[in-house]
Amino acid sequence: MVNELSVPPLMRVGGGALAQVGAVVKSLGASRPLIVTDAFLTKAGVAQTVVDFLAGEGLDGALFSGTVPDPTSASLGVGLEILQDHGADIVIGLGGGSPIDTAKALSVLAVRGGSMRELKAPVRYDGPALPLVAVPTTAGTGSEATQTTVITDSETGEKMLCIGPSFLPQAAIVDYELTLSMPPRLSADTGIDALTHAVEAYVSKKRNGFSDALALYAIRAIGRNLRGVYRDGADREARAAMMEAATFAGIAFSNSSVALVHAMSRPLGAHFRVAHGMANAMLFAAVTEFSLGADDARYANCARALGVAGEDDSDPAAAAALVQELHAVKAELAVPTPEDFGIDRESWERAVPVMAQQAIASGSHSNNPRVPSTDEIEELYRHVYSA
């Protein structure tokens, strides 16, 4: 078998790496960058810092700060207008998954035209796009290193997974210092998100040796540092480890695939506006428990990497320890249930059949060690509502 492996061609990783953004843009032959970010990072002055670094290299940067959580097809319009008015020849995605996903979509639409609906999976887009520099400010999505973006269709409410080499950033600037001010809730949700990426990449039916190595490295690092960044966000060593792990987990799943947790979390976000990381955190333990028995050796290796099982433990025992640990992490990091989040039971029950169909339609469920039926996905949704 021949595995096609993709990684951003240029990466700058470490504290203070943001200062190199201008040099990175120039190295890509561009001179008129558009910074795509959100209102929070603009108000906090982070976006201006990027503008200043660009200006220091003689680059004229424009700013689009109107990205929204779980970006929609409608939310792309203003950004595309600003990009065209500026004559941008490169896009910089600054923020968490939503600004980077928005930047990816804009970099493609600016050249290709058309709509994101035309690009949703199973379409694999490898056509022209503006070069993209991704600068993550959270340690979770791994979007800075993936060839995917997720955009919600404003007309149908569907969370569209769009994939292909053209969505892969040409450069990633991974600076853990940008995460030092993350609050505990965001640290928890993004950290569990990264762990989900790593575990699903490792157990996925599309895995390979390259993704395996990165996934296990990320699982080890997250196991040692997730609770630390939740308790003390100023722990620079833990922040650096989590940032690197999130990027490695992103590379891992981009070169293998995600599985059932992601298949089920996208509809949850689309219907109830639950942030992606939190949606994964709500589902992770229950979906993993459901999946045991299909490939326990893989889940056992995840448990050993996480530090909750030893080499002398049998694979079934180690796999069970992984599930126990995921439930413990969910409790200790105060991950809410959908009920706790404020979703009323009637609305949840009404959405369950539709969410199950959307999970199946994504195709990600088929990468899971145990492939569920529609009825089993509905049962899982009902189980996690208050558990």
FIZABA-567486 format. One record per residue: x, y, z of N, C-alpha, C in turn; residue in three letters. Coordinates in pm, whole numbers, padded with zeros to 5 digits, always signed. Example, Ala and Ser with C-alpha at 12.3 -4.5 7.8 and 13.67 -1.06 7.14 Angstrom:
<drenvexs>
+01319-00569+00780+01230-00450+00780+01320-00330+00780Ala;+01285-00225+00708+01367-00106+00714+01290+00003+00787Ser;
</drenvexs>
This chain:
<drenvexs>
+00083-00119+00000+00000+00000+00000+00088+00125+00000Met;+00047+00224-00078+00116+00353-00082+00034+00455-00005Val;+00095+00515+00095+00026+00618+00173+00067+00756+00124Asn;-00032+00840+00100-00005+00979+00063+00000+01062+00190Glu;+00115+01123+00220+00134+01195+00344+00147+01345+00317Leu;+00079+01425+00398+00078+01570+00377+00107+01642+00507Ser;+00200+01737+00502+00239+01820+00616+00264+01961+00562Val;+00230+02066+00637+00263+02201+00589+00411+02210+00551Pro;+00442+02261+00432+00582+02264+00388+00674+02345+00480Pro;+00618+02444+00547+00698+02533+00632+00633+02543+00768Leu;+00709+02514+00874+00655+02524+01010+00755+02593+01100Met;+00704+02683+01183+00783+02749+01286+00717+02717+01420Arg;+00786+02644+01506+00724+02594+01630+00808+02637+01749Val;+00744+02702+01848+00815+02739+01970+00775+02876+02019Gly;+00809+02905+02144+00778+03034+02203+00843+03148+02126Gly;+00763+03250+02092+00815+03365+02018+00812+03348+01867Gly;+00761+03235+01818+00760+03210+01673+00676+03311+01597Ala;+00577+03372+01664+00489+03468+01596+00568+03583+01533Leu;+00679+03620+01595+00759+03731+01544+00812+03705+01403Ala;+00810+03580+01360+00861+03545+01228+00755+03547+01119Gln;+00634+03593+01152+00525+03585+01055+00556+03665+00928Val;+00616+03782+00942+00649+03861+00824+00750+03793+00735Gly;+00853+03737+00796+00955+03666+00719+00896+03545+00648Ala;+00803+03477+00714+00738+03360+00653+00656+03402+00532Val;+00580+03511+00546+00500+03560+00433+00589+03596+00315Val;+00697+03665+00341+00789+03703+00233+00852+03581+00168Lys;+00881+03479+00247+00942+03359+00191+00849+03287+00095Ser;+00719+03313+00109+00620+03253+00019+00593+03341-00102Leu;+00669+03449-00116+00659+03535-00233+00539+03627-00233Gly;+00482+03654-00116+00362+03737-00106+00395+03871-00042Ala;+00306+03969-00065+00331+04104-00012+00206+04172+00042Ser;+00087+04115+00014-00037+04180+00058-00124+04079+00134Arg;-00088+04053+00259-00162+03952+00336-00295+04004+00390Pro;-00391+03913+00400-00515+03939+00472-00514+03854+00598Leu;-00527+03920+00714-00534+03849+00842-00681+03819+00872Ile;-00712+03693+00888-00848+03648+00918-00852+03606+01064Val;-00932+03677+01144-00933+03651+01287-01072+03681+01343Thr;-01082+03693+01475-01212+03721+01536-01205+03848+01620Asp;-01322+03889+01670-01331+04015+01744-01251+04009+01874Ala;-01248+03893+01940-01177+03882+02067-01028+03908+02049Phe;-00967+03842+01951-00823+03859+01930-00790+03998+01880Leu;-00886+04060+01812-00866+04198+01769-00868+04292+01890Thr;-00968+04274+01976-00979+04357+02096-00860+04336+02190Lys;-00810+04214+02196-00698+04182+02284-00565+04233+02231Ala;-00564+04281+02108-00442+04337+02051-00353+04237+01979Gly;-00394+04110+01975-00311+04008+01910-00305+04032+01760Val;-00420+04067+01702-00423+04092+01558-00333+04210+01522Ala;-00335+04315+01605-00250+04431+01579-00102+04394+01588Gln;-00070+04305+01680+00068+04258+01690+00114+04195+01559Thr;+00024+04115+01499+00057+04053+01370+00074+04160+01262Val;-00017+04258+01260-00006+04368+01164+00129+04438+01179Val;+00169+04460+01304+00296+04530+01330+00416+04446+01284Asp;+00412+04316+01311+00521+04230+01264+00530+04231+01112Phe;+00414+04232+01046+00414+04236+00899+00471+04368+00849Leu;+00427+04476+00913+00476+04609+00872+00627+04619+00889Ala;+00678+04553+00991+00822+04553+01014+00900+04490+00901Gly;+00832+04409+00821+00895+04348+00703+00852+04418+00575Glu;+00786+04535+00590+00744+04610+00474+00621+04555+00404Gly;+00538+04482+00478+00420+04419+00420+00293+04494+00460Leu;+00203+04510+00366+00079+04583+00387-00032+04484+00419Asp;-00065+04471+00547-00166+04374+00587-00302+04437+00609Gly;-00407+04369+00562-00545+04408+00590-00602+04311+00692Ala;-00714+04350+00754-00771+04271+00864-00918+04243+00839Leu;-00955+04115+00854-01095+04074+00860-01116+04009+00995Phe;-01190+04075+01083-01210+04027+01219-01351+03976+01243Ser;-01424+03950+01137-01564+03912+01151-01592+03764+01147Gly;-01494+03681+01176-01523+03538+01178-01615+03505+01296Thr;-01692+03400+01280-01789+03359+01382-01759+03217+01426Val;-01799+03180+01549-01784+03041+01591-01860+02949+01496Pro;-01803+02834+01466-01864+02742+01370-01902+02818+01243Asp;-01803+02863+01165-01828+02953+01052-01931+02897+00953Pro;-02010+02988+00901-02116+02952+00807-02080+03001+00667Thr;-02147+02947+00568-02124+02991+00431-02157+03139+00416Ser;-02259+03187+00488-02296+03329+00480-02189+03418+00541Ala;-02120+03369+00643-02021+03451+00713-01896+03475+00629Ser;-01881+03403+00520-01762+03417+00436-01770+03538+00344Leu;-01892+03588+00320-01911+03692+00219-01832+03818+00245Gly;-01840+03873+00366-01771+03998+00397-01620+03978+00388Val;-01572+03867+00437-01430+03839+00431-01380+03832+00288Gly;-01459+03772+00201-01420+03762+00061-01414+03900-00004Leu;-01508+03987+00032-01507+04124-00021-01382+04199+00023Glu;-01348+04189+00152-01229+04257+00203-01103+04203+00134Ile;-01098+04071+00117-00984+04009+00050-00967+04065-00091Leu;-01077+04073-00164-01070+04120-00302-01037+04269-00309Gln;-01097+04347-00219-01069+04491-00218-00922+04520-00187Asp;-00864+04438-00102-00724+04458-00064-00627+04404-00171His;-00679+04321-00258-00591+04256-00355-00496+04160-00287Gly;-00547+04089-00186-00462+04000-00107-00404+03888-00192Ala;-00277+03859-00168-00212+03748-00238-00174+03635-00143Asp;-00216+03646-00017-00194+03542+00082-00291+03565+00197Ile;-00329+03458+00265-00423+03466+00377-00354+03414+00502Val;-00372+03487+00614-00320+03443+00743-00439+03413+00834Ile;-00454+03289+00875-00559+03251+00969-00505+03259+01110Gly;-00562+03348+01191-00515+03373+01328-00626+03342+01426Leu;-00610+03238+01507-00711+03208+01607-00726+03060+01632Gly;-00843+03023+01680-00875+02883+01699-00923+02823+01568Gly;-00997+02711+01579-01040+02642+01459-01128+02724+01368Gly;-01215+02808+01425-01309+02883+01342-01240+02986+01251Ser;-01151+03073+01303-01080+03163+01212-00993+03090+01110Pro;-00927+02982+01151-00843+02910+01055-00928+02840+00950Ile;-01041+02781+00991-01131+02721+00893-01184+02826+00796Asp;-01217+02945+00848-01263+03053+00762-01155+03094+00664Thr;-01031+03106+00714-00920+03144+00627-00899+03042+00516Ala;-00911+02914+00549-00897+02810+00448-01003+02824+00340Lys;-01127+02846+00382-01234+02861+00284-01212+02983+00195Ala;-01171+03094+00254-01149+03216+00176-01033+03199+00078Leu;-00929+03129+00120-00814+03112+00031-00853+03033-00094Ser;-00948+02942-00081-00995+02864-00196-01096+02944-00279Val;-01195+03002-00213-01300+03075-00286-01245+03196-00361Leu;-01139+03257-00307-01080+03375-00371-01029+03343-00511Ala;-00989+03219-00533-00935+03180-00663-01036+03098-00744Val;-01102+03006-00677-01193+02915-00746-01329+02975-00775Arg;-01378+03059-00680-01515+03106-00690-01611+02996-00649Gly;-01737+03013-00678-01837+02913-00645-01872+02913-00498Gly;-01918+02799-00448-01963+02790-00309-01897+02672-00240Ser;-01897+02676-00106-01841+02567-00029-01926+02441-00042Met;-02053+02458-00069-02140+02341-00086-02090+02252-00199Arg;-02031+02314-00300-01978+02239-00414-01853+02159-00377Glu;-01797+02187-00261-01669+02128-00222-01681+02031-00105Leu;-01803+02006-00056-01815+01922+00063-01783+01776+00028Lys;-01733+01704+00128-01698+01563+00110-01820+01486+00058Ala;-01795+01392-00034-01667+01326-00067-01581+01397-00172Pro;-01619+01518-00215-01532+01592-00306-01396+01612-00239Val;-01290+01599-00317-01153+01623-00267-01092+01731-00356Arg;-01078+01851-00300-01035+01964-00382-00883+01978-00382Tyr;-00827+01978-00502-00682+01996-00515-00649+02101-00621Asp;-00742+02194-00638-00725+02300-00736-00653+02421-00679Gly;-00649+02531-00754-00575+02650-00711-00638+02717-00589Pro;-00552+02781-00511-00594+02856-00392-00483+02954-00358Ala;-00518+03058-00284-00415+03147-00233-00333+03074-00127Leu;-00206+03106-00114-00128+03045-00006-00184+03086+00130Pro;-00170+02999+00227-00229+03020+00359-00124+02998+00467Leu;-00120+03091+00562-00037+03078+00681-00132+03063+00800Val;-00119+02956+00876-00206+02931+00991-00131+02960+01121Ala;-00195+03041+01208-00136+03077+01336-00238+03042+01446Val;-00229+02922+01504-00327+02883+01606-00304+02956+01738Pro;-00413+02989+01805-00406+03051+01937-00468+02961+02045Thr;-00510+02841+02006-00557+02741+02101-00483+02611+02072Thr;-00474+02525+02172-00405+02397+02156-00508+02286+02148Ala;-00568+02271+02029-00673+02172+02019-00705+02125+01879Gly;-00745+02216+01791-00801+02173+01663-00699+02108+01572Thr;-00574+02153+01579-00474+02103+01485-00497+02150+01343Gly;-00590+02245+01325-00627+02289+01190-00510+02350+01114Ser;-00409+02397+01188-00292+02455+01124-00215+02353+01041Glu;-00244+02224+01060-00166+02121+00994-00253+02021+00918Ala;-00379+02056+00892-00470+01961+00828-00515+02010+00691Thr;-00560+01916+00611-00615+01949+00479-00767+01939+00482Gln;-00826+01992+00588-00971+01992+00603-01018+02128+00654Thr;-01143+02159+00625-01210+02272+00688-01356+02234+00706Thr;-01422+02295+00804-01563+02266+00830-01641+02398+00825Val;-01736+02404+00734-01819+02523+00716-01965+02481+00722Ile;-02046+02551+00799-02188+02519+00810-02264+02583+00695Thr;-02346+02504+00628-02431+02555+00520-02541+02641+00582Asp;-02542+02769+00550-02638+02861+00612-02783+02829+00576Ser;-02804+02764+00464-02941+02733+00421-02993+02604+00484Glu;-02909+02504+00496-02956+02374+00545-02916+02345+00689Thr;-02817+02419+00743-02768+02393+00877-02669+02279+00884Gly;-02636+02218+00770-02541+02105+00769-02399+02154+00790Glu;-02326+02086+00879-02183+02113+00895-02108+02037+00786Lys;-02054+02110+00690-01993+02049+00572-01843+02029+00595Met;-01799+01905+00586-01657+01874+00589-01603+01888+00447Leu;-01504+01974+00430-01442+01995+00300-01296+01954+00311Cys;-01250+01872+00218-01117+01814+00229-01039+01830+00099Ile;-00909+01819+00111-00825+01821-00007-00695+01895+00018Gly;-00593+01869-00062-00462+01931-00043-00465+02083-00048Pro;-00563+02140-00117-00568+02286-00130-00605+02355+00000Ser;-00658+02280+00097-00691+02337+00227-00575+02327+00327Phe;-00466+02264+00287-00350+02250+00374-00270+02380+00375Leu;-00246+02439+00493-00165+02562+00497-00026+02541+00437Pro;+00023+02644+00370+00159+02641+00320+00260+02662+00432Gln;+00213+02725+00540+00301+02748+00654+00217+02748+00782Ala;+00278+02703+00890+00214+02706+01022+00311+02768+01121Ala;+00261+02864+01198+00340+02927+01303+00275+02887+01436Ile;+00343+02800+01510+00286+02739+01630+00361+02794+01752Val;+00302+02893+01815+00364+02966+01925+00281+02947+02051Asp;+00331+02866+02144+00251+02834+02263+00223+02956+02349Tyr;+00304+03063+02336+00282+03182+02417+00144+03244+02388Glu;+00088+03215+02273-00045+03266+02239-00155+03196+02319Leu;-00122+03085+02387-00223+03011+02463-00219+03039+02612Thr;-00125+03120+02659-00106+03139+02802-00226+03201+02871Leu;-00307+03275+02798-00423+03341+02860-00552+03263+02842Ser;-00544+03142+02786-00665+03062+02768-00728+03028+02904Met;-00859+03047+02920-00925+03012+03047-00937+02861+03063Pro;-00963+02814+03186-00970+02670+03211-01069+02595+03121Pro;-01188+02652+03099-01288+02582+03018-01237+02557+02876Arg;-01177+02659+02816-01125+02644+02681-01004+02552+02678Leu;-00921+02559+02781-00806+02470+02790-00851+02324+02796Ser;-00956+02298+02871-01008+02162+02884-01066+02112+02752Ala;-01153+02192+02692-01223+02146+02572-01127+02128+02454Asp;-01034+02221+02438-00940+02207+02327-00841+02094+02352Thr;-00803+02074+02479-00713+01965+02512-00776+01829+02487Gly;-00903+01813+02525-00972+01687+02499-00994+01669+02349Ile;-01017+01778+02279-01030+01774+02134-00902+01716+02072Asp;-00786+01766+02116-00660+01716+02063-00641+01568+02096Ala;-00681+01528+02217-00670+01387+02255-00762+01301+02167Leu;-00880+01351+02139-00972+01280+02050-00909+01261+01913Thr;-00848+01366+01860-00782+01356+01729-00677+01246+01730His;-00595+01245+01835-00485+01149+01841-00536+01005+01853Ala;-00633+00983+01941-00685+00847+01960-00758+00800+01834Val;-00840+00885+01775-00913+00843+01655-00817+00819+01538Glu;-00713+00900+01527-00614+00876+01422-00548+00740+01439Ala;-00524+00702+01565-00453+00577+01593-00542+00454+01570Tyr;-00670+00464+01601-00758+00348+01586-00829+00345+01452Val;-00819+00452+01374-00888+00461+01245-00848+00349+01151Ser;-00941+00306+01071-00913+00204+00970-00823+00257+00858Lys;-00801+00388+00853-00716+00447+00750-00577+00484+00805Lys;-00544+00433+00919-00418+00466+00985-00299+00416+00904Arg;-00182+00469+00940-00057+00423+00881+00054+00446+00983Asn;+00174+00399+00953+00283+00410+01049+00319+00553+01085Gly;+00309+00643+00989+00340+00784+01013+00240+00845+01111Phe;+00111+00824+01084+00009+00879+01174+00014+00812+01311Ser;+00046+00682+01314+00057+00612+01443+00161+00677+01534Asp;+00278+00705+01478+00387+00760+01559+00350+00895+01617Ala;+00293+00980+01534+00254+01114+01581+00140+01107+01681Leu;+00044+01017+01656-00070+01005+01747-00025+00959+01886Ala;+00061+00859+01892+00107+00810+02023+00190+00916+02096Leu;+00272+00991+02022+00348+01099+02084+00252+01201+02145Tyr;+00148+01238+02069+00052+01337+02118-00023+01285+02240Ala;-00062+01158+02238-00135+01100+02352-00049+01105+02478Ile;+00079+01070+02467+00169+01076+02583+00178+01218+02639Arg;+00198+01313+02551+00215+01452+02595+00087+01505+02659Ala;-00026+01472+02601-00153+01520+02657-00180+01455+02792Ile;-00149+01326+02803-00168+01257+02930-00090+01320+03044Gly;+00027+01373+03013+00113+01432+03116+00079+01578+03146Arg;+00005+01644+03058-00008+01790+03071-00150+01846+03068Asn;-00249+01766+03031-00384+01820+03018-00439+01874+03149Leu;-00429+01795+03255-00479+01843+03383-00398+01964+03432Arg;-00270+01968+03397-00185+02079+03440-00229+02212+03382Gly;-00258+02216+03251-00298+02345+03192-00438+02384+03238Val;-00518+02286+03276-00651+02317+03329-00639+02383+03466Tyr;-00547+02333+03549-00530+02387+03684-00448+02516+03685Arg;-00349+02525+03598-00257+02640+03599-00222+02678+03455Asp;-00297+02772+03403-00276+02813+03264-00144+02882+03240Gly;-00076+02925+03344+00052+02995+03329+00170+02900+03326Ala;+00145+02769+03333+00253+02670+03329+00307+02663+03187Asp;+00415+02731+03162+00468+02744+03026+00512+02610+02968Arg;+00572+02527+03051+00618+02397+03001+00500+02311+02957Glu;+00393+02311+03037+00275+02233+03002+00206+02292+02879Ala;+00201+02424+02871+00141+02489+02754+00217+02453+02626Arg;+00348+02457+02634+00430+02425+02517+00406+02280+02473Ala;+00398+02189+02569+00377+02048+02538+00240+02026+02475Ala;+00137+02093+02527+00002+02076+02473-00009+02135+02333Met;+00058+02247+02309+00053+02309+02177+00117+02218+02073Met;+00233+02164+02107+00300+02073+02015+00216+01947+01993Glu;+00157+01895+02099+00075+01774+02088-00046+01797+01998Ala;-00108+01913+02012-00225+01943+01928-00187+01946+01781Ala;-00071+02005+01750-00026+02008+01611+00005+01869+01560Thr;+00075+01789+01642+00108+01652+01600-00020+01569+01581Phe;-00117+01587+01670-00243+01515+01655-00315+01558+01528Ala;-00307+01688+01495-00367+01736+01371-00303+01673+01249Gly;-00170+01666+01248-00101+01600+01137-00141+01454+01130Ile;-00153+01389+01246-00188+01247+01251-00324+01221+01187Ala;-00427+01294+01229-00559+01262+01175-00575+01312+01032Phe;-00500+01416+00994-00505+01463+00856-00446+01360+00761Ser;-00358+01275+00813-00296+01172+00730-00353+01033+00755Asn;-00458+01026+00835-00533+00901+00851-00680+00938+00838Ser;-00744+00964+00949-00882+01014+00947-00932+01021+01090Ser;-01041+01090+01109-01114+01082+01235-01221+00974+01220Val;-01297+00951+01327-01391+00839+01325-01525+00880+01388Ala;-01580+00794+01469-01719+00810+01513-01741+00931+01603Leu;-01647+00965+01690-01667+01082+01776-01693+01205+01689Val;-01611+01224+01587-01627+01342+01501-01753+01333+01415His;-01786+01213+01370-01909+01198+01294-02029+01246+01374Ala;-02028+01218+01505-02141+01255+01590-02131+01398+01643Met;-02010+01452+01656-01997+01585+01715-02034+01696+01618Ser;-02011+01677+01489-02043+01784+01393-02193+01817+01394Arg;-02283+01718+01389-02425+01751+01397-02464+01817+01530Pro;-02400+01775+01638-02430+01835+01768-02398+01985+01765Leu;-02286+02018+01704-02250+02159+01691-02345+02234+01601Gly;-02385+02172+01491-02472+02241+01396-02610+02267+01453Ala;-02664+02172+01527-02802+02186+01577-02810+02268+01705His;-02707+02261+01789-02718+02322+01922-02605+02420+01955Phe;-02524+02455+01856-02418+02554+01873-02323+02518+01987Arg;-02296+02391+02001-02194+02347+02096-02060+02355+02025Val;-01964+02423+02085-01832+02436+02023-01773+02298+01997Ala;-01695+02289+01890-01646+02160+01843-01570+02082+01952His;-01479+02149+02021-01402+02080+02124-01490+02026+02235Gly;-01587+02106+02279-01677+02061+02384-01765+01947+02336Met;-01810+01954+02211-01893+01845+02157-01816+01714+02157Ala;-01691+01718+02115-01608+01597+02120-01593+01548+02264Asn;-01570+01642+02356-01552+01605+02496-01677+01539+02553Ala;-01794+01585+02513-01919+01526+02559-01933+01380+02515Met;-01881+01348+02397-01904+01219+02335-01792+01118+02354Leu;-01671+01165+02379-01550+01084+02367-01555+00956+02449Phe;-01585+00967+02577-01583+00849+02665-01688+00747+02623Ala;-01809+00793+02596-01917+00701+02562-01893+00631+02429Ala;-01844+00704+02330-01818+00644+02199-01703+00544+02208Val;-01600+00575+02286-01489+00482+02303-01537+00354+02372Thr;-01620+00370+02473-01674+00253+02542-01755+00165+02448Glu;-01836+00230+02363-01914+00157+02262-01823+00078+02168Phe;-01705+00134+02137-01617+00078+02034-01533-00039+02082Ser;-01525-00061+02214-01441-00168+02264-01489-00304+02215Leu;-01392-00394+02199-01424-00528+02150-01393-00545+02003Gly;-01378-00433+01931-01350-00441+01787-01201-00437+01758Ala;-01126-00360+01835-00981-00350+01814-00915-00310+01946Asp;-00929-00397+02046-00883-00363+02180-00733-00342+02186Asp;-00657-00406+02098-00511-00388+02101-00475-00242+02073Ala;-00547-00180+01983-00522-00040+01951-00560+00051+02068Arg;-00677+00031+02123-00719+00112+02237-00627+00087+02357Tyr;-00577-00036+02371-00484-00066+02480-00355+00013+02465Ala;-00304+00024+02344-00183+00103+02322-00206+00250+02355Asn;-00326+00299+02326-00360+00437+02364-00357+00453+02515Cys;-00411+00354+02587-00412+00359+02733-00269+00358+02788Ala;-00183+00277+02728-00043+00271+02775+00028+00403+02748Arg;+00004+00460+02631+00066+00590+02601+00014+00698+02694Ala;-00112+00689+02730-00172+00788+02819-00125+00773+02962Leu;-00068+00657+02992-00014+00636+03125-00110+00574+03224Gly;-00218+00511+03174-00317+00452+03265-00317+00300+03259Val;-00225+00242+03183-00211+00096+03177-00064+00064+03150Ala;-00024-00056+03189+00114-00097+03169+00127-00207+03066Gly;+00251-00240+03032+00275-00344+02933+00227-00480+02980Glu;+00220-00500+03111+00177-00630+03163+00026-00646+03164Asp;-00047-00537+03145-00193-00545+03142-00239-00608+03010Asp;-00339-00692+03017-00395-00749+02895-00458-00638+02811Ser;-00472-00664+02683-00532-00562+02596-00674-00525+02639Asp;-00761-00622+02670-00895-00584+02715-00893-00501+02844Pro;-00805-00538+02937-00797-00463+03062-00745-00321+03038Ala;-00645-00308+02953-00590-00176+02923-00693-00091+02849Ala;-00765-00151+02755-00868-00076+02682-00977-00028+02778Ala;-01014-00113+02872-01114-00072+02972-01060+00041+03058Ala;-00929+00039+03089-00869+00147+03167-00872+00279+03091Ala;-00859+00272+02958-00870+00394+02877-01008+00456+02893Leu;-01110+00375+02884-01247+00427+02899-01266+00487+03038Val;-01216+00418+03140-01227+00470+03277-01158+00606+03289Gln;-01041+00618+03227-00969+00745+03233-01044+00856+03159Glu;-01104+00825+03045-01178+00927+02971-01299+00976+03051Leu;-01364+00886+03120-01474+00927+03209-01421+01015+03323His;-01305+00979+03377-01246+01057+03486-01207+01196+03439Ala;-01146+01205+03322-01108+01335+03267-01232+01421+03246Val;-01336+01361+03193-01461+01435+03170-01515+01492+03300Lys;-01509+01414+03405-01559+01461+03535-01467+01566+03596Ala;-01337+01541+03597-01242+01633+03661-01233+01767+03590Glu;-01251+01766+03459-01243+01890+03382-01380+01952+03359Leu;-01479+01899+03431-01614+01957+03435-01676+01975+03297Ala;-01663+01870+03214-01726+01874+03083-01877+01858+03102Val;-01958+01950+03052-02102+01938+03072-02164+01831+02984Pro;-02275+01775+03028-02357+01693+02940-02440+01787+02853Thr;-02501+01739+02747-02594+01825+02672-02704+01884+02761Pro;-02751+01804+02857-02852+01854+02951-02795+01969+03034Glu;-02674+01952+03087-02609+02057+03165-02587+02183+03080Asp;-02560+02163+02953-02533+02273+02861-02658+02359+02839Phe;-02775+02305+02871-02898+02382+02858-02990+02337+02746Gly;-02961+02221+02685-03045+02170+02577-03160+02092+02640Ile;-03282+02132+02609-03395+02062+02671-03417+01927+02603Asp;-03470+01833+02679-03480+01695+02633-03567+01683+02508Arg;-03675+01758+02500-03764+01748+02384-03691+01788+02256Glu;-03615+01897+02262-03540+01942+02145-03434+01838+02107Ser;-03371+01781+02209-03269+01680+02184-03329+01558+02115Trp;-03440+01509+02170-03504+01390+02114-03549+01416+01970Glu;-03597+01535+01944-03644+01569+01810-03527+01570+01710Arg;-03410+01610+01759-03294+01621+01669-03220+01489+01650Ala;-03238+01395+01743-03157+01272+01741-03162+01199+01607Val;-03279+01172+01548-03280+01099+01420-03208+01174+01308Pro;-03224+01305+01305-03158+01385+01201-03007+01385+01223Val;-02963+01403+01349-02820+01402+01378-02758+01268+01342Met;-02829+01160+01369-02777+01027+01336-02759+01011+01185Ala;-02856+01058+01109-02845+01051+00964-02727+01135+00913Gln;-02708+01252+00974-02597+01338+00933-02462+01276+00971Gln;-02457+01209+01084-02334+01140+01125-02298+01032+01025Ala;-02398+00956+00980-02376+00852+00881-02332+00914+00748Ile;-02397+01024+00710-02367+01088+00581-02224+01142+00575Ala;-02166+01175+00690-02030+01228+00691-01927+01126+00645Ser;-01958+00999+00666-01865+00893+00629-01761+00861+00736Gly;-01742+00952+00832-01637+00931+00932-01665+00810+01021Ser;-01793+00778+01039-01828+00664+01124-01770+00533+01072His;-01751+00525+00939-01703+00400+00880-01555+00375+00907Ser;-01485+00477+00957-01344+00460+00995-01329+00403+01135Asn;-01438+00395+01209-01433+00351+01348-01406+00200+01356Asn;-01334+00155+01459-01312+00010+01472-01443-00069+01473Pro;-01541-00020+01546-01675-00081+01543-01765+00015+01468Arg;-01812-00027+01352-01895+00062+01269-02040+00050+01317Val;-02099+00163+01357-02233+00158+01415-02342+00163+01309Pro;-02457+00114+01344-02578+00134+01263-02639+00269+01300Ser;-02734+00312+01222-02805+00436+01254-02873+00425+01390Thr;-02934+00312+01417-03001+00292+01546-02902+00301+01662Asp;-02784+00246+01644-02684+00251+01751-02635+00394+01775Glu;-02623+00474+01669-02585+00614+01687-02694+00689+01761Ile;-02819+00663+01726-02929+00727+01798-02925+00690+01946Glu;-02896+00564+01975-02889+00518+02114-02775+00589+02188Glu;-02661+00607+02121-02550+00678+02182-02586+00823+02212Leu;-02651+00890+02118-02694+01028+02142-02786+01035+02265Tyr;-02878+00942+02275-02971+00944+02389-02897+00916+02520Arg;-02795+00829+02511-02719+00795+02632-02642+00915+02685His;-02576+00992+02597-02489+01099+02643-02567+01223+02686Val;-02696+01229+02657-02774+01349+02688-02757+01391+02833Tyr;-02762+01295+02925-02752+01330+03067-02644+01250+03139Ser;-02555+01186+03061-02452+01101+03124-02313+01151+03090Ala;
</drenvexs>
